[in-house]
């Protein structure tokens, strides 16, 4: 059950990153604002579920937690790559503000991904005595990544398009 919650959270987080950031980068995606806001609320709940679940993993369940976490990180990497591809594809259709926002959002996600990887490495090599401390750090890294896409999603939901298509 805990593994499924962890896998589901990471998949949802990665998907919402894609859904929540891309609409803000391409002005033609105005209709997706409500979807992004709804998804952001869903991921907030998923974040809380993950953090609760991760707290409950015992050191005996470390291998199970690590497998689920690795699968989730791989999924997140895939979505970040898709986001980068989409930005490159839509680059010529973006105004300067959208380009700057897309660069900043992608950079923030990549920085948070690096921190997440560092905590994953710590979890992987942690001793039984350090397990609880490392879990807390990993949860914090996940929370930071969640905050990065949440901020982008909120900024997008406040924007109004300059033109209608």
N, C-alpha and C positions, 0 to 999 in steps of 0.2 A: 504494500500500500504506500509506504513512504517513498519507495523508488518511483512509483507511478506519479506521485505528486511532484517529485523533483523533476522527472522527465517532462511532465506536462507543463510545469512552470517555465522551464527553460525554453520549450518550444513556443509557448504562448508569448513569453518575453521577446524572443527573437522575431516572431511574427508581428507583434505589436510595434516593435522597433521599425520594421519595414513599413507597416501600415501607418504608424504615427508620424514618421519623419518624411516619407516620400510625398504625401499630400502637401506638406508645407514647402516643399522645394519646387513643385510644379504648380503654377497658378491654375491650370485647367482642372485640378483635382478638388475643387471647392466642395463638391458634393460629398466628399469623404470626411469632412470635419466631424460630423456626428458619429460616424463609425470609429474614428480615431479616439474621440472622447469616451465612447462606450468601451472600447478596447482598453483604454488607459485605466478605467475603473475596474475592469476585469483583471488586468494585470496587477493592480494594487492589491486586490483580493488574493490573487495567486502568489504574490510576493509574501503576504502575511502567512499563507498556507505553507509555503516553502520554508520560511524562517522557523515556523513552529515545528514543522516536520524535521528539519535539520537539527534542531535542538534535541530532538528525541532519539536521534541515531546514537547508538552506543558504540563503543570501540569495537565490540564484537561484530557490528554491522558495517564496519569501515569499508570492506571490499564492495559490499552492495552499494553503499553511498558513493564510492569512487566511480564505480561503473556507470551509475546513473548520471553523475556529474559530468563525466567525460563525454557521454552521449549528448548531454545538454550543451556543453561547450562546443562540440562539433557542429551541432545544429545552429547555434548562435553564430559561429564562424561562417557557415553557409549563408545565413541571412545577411550578415554584414557584407559579404562578398556580393550578394545579389543587390543590396542597396547601393554599393559602390558602382556596380555595373549600370544600374538604373540611372544614377546621377550622371555618369559618363554619357549614357544614351540621350538623356534629356538636356544636357549641358547647353546646347545651342538655343534651346527654347526658354532658357531661364534668364531673368533679368539679373543685374548685378547683386541686388539684395538677396535673391534666392540662391545665387551661387555662393555668396558668403555664408549664408545660413546653412546650406548643405555641407560646405566644407567644415564649418564649426561643429555641426551635429555629428558628422562622420568622425571627425578628429576626437571629439569627446567620447563617442562610443568605443573607438579603438583604444583610447587611453584607459577607459574603464575595463575593457577586455583584457588588456595587459595586466592590470591589477588583479583581475579575476584569475588569470592564469598563474600569477605568482601565489595566490592563496591556494589554488588547486594543487600546485606543486608542494606547498607546505602541508596540505592535508594528506597528500600521497605519502610523504616521508615522515609524518608526525609519529611520535611515540604514543603509547597508550596514555601516558601522563599529560601530554600536550594536546590530546584530541579535542577536548572541550574548548580550549583557547583557540585552536586553529579553526574549528567549526564557527566560532563567533566571528573570527576575522573574515572567513569566507562569506558568511552571511552579510557582513558589512560591505564587502566588495560587490556582492549581488545587489544589495540595496543601493549602492552608488550607481551601478549600471542602470537600475530601474529609475533612479532619479534623473539620469541623463536623458533617457527617452521621454520620461514624464514631462520634463521641462520643455523639450522640443514640442511635444504634443500640446501642451498648454499654450505655448506661444502661437502655434498654428491655429488653435481654436479661437484666439483673440483677433487674428488677422481678418481683414475683409479684402476680397479680391478687387484689384483696380479696374478690371474689365470683365465683362460677361461673355461667355462663349456659347 
